[in-house]
Amino acid sequence: MERAVLVYTTWPSIVEAERAGRTIVERRLAACVNILSGTISHYWWEGKIERAEEAVMIVKTRAALAEAIRQAVKETHSYKVPSIMVLPVESVDAEYYAWIVRETQDH
């Protein structure tokens, strides 16, 4: 059985995250995306510490689609270097996993 993964990424605005998330779901690269607004990030960028308000996106998909999602994020993201992390899922409910597979089976 192919494993489920979560793709974690951050966006500079809820509007940009929603636009990208809808595109990812429409392309059937993921069964679902969750977008969490109100995230405060502190990070190093070009030699100094930055602070930003961001939206977090968690993409629920299959491991085989992670690279396609990475490309979709890069195509739609306004950041020069967007955060894109693929996280393995240790365990997933069988019915929920079947739903993920069903909704992404066109790929």
Secondary structure as GFF3:
##gff-version 3
##sequence-region A 1 107
A	DSSP	beta_strand	4	11	.	.	.	ID=ss1
A	DSSP	alpha_helix	14	26	.	.	.	ID=ss2
A	DSSP	beta_strand	32	45	.	.	.	ID=ss3
A	DSSP	beta_strand	48	62	.	.	.	ID=ss4
A	DSSP	three_ten_helix	63	65	.	.	.	ID=ss5
A	DSSP	alpha_helix	66	76	.	.	.	ID=ss6
A	DSSP	beta_strand	84	88	.	.	.	ID=ss7
A	DSSP	alpha_helix	94	103	.	.	.	ID=ss8
###
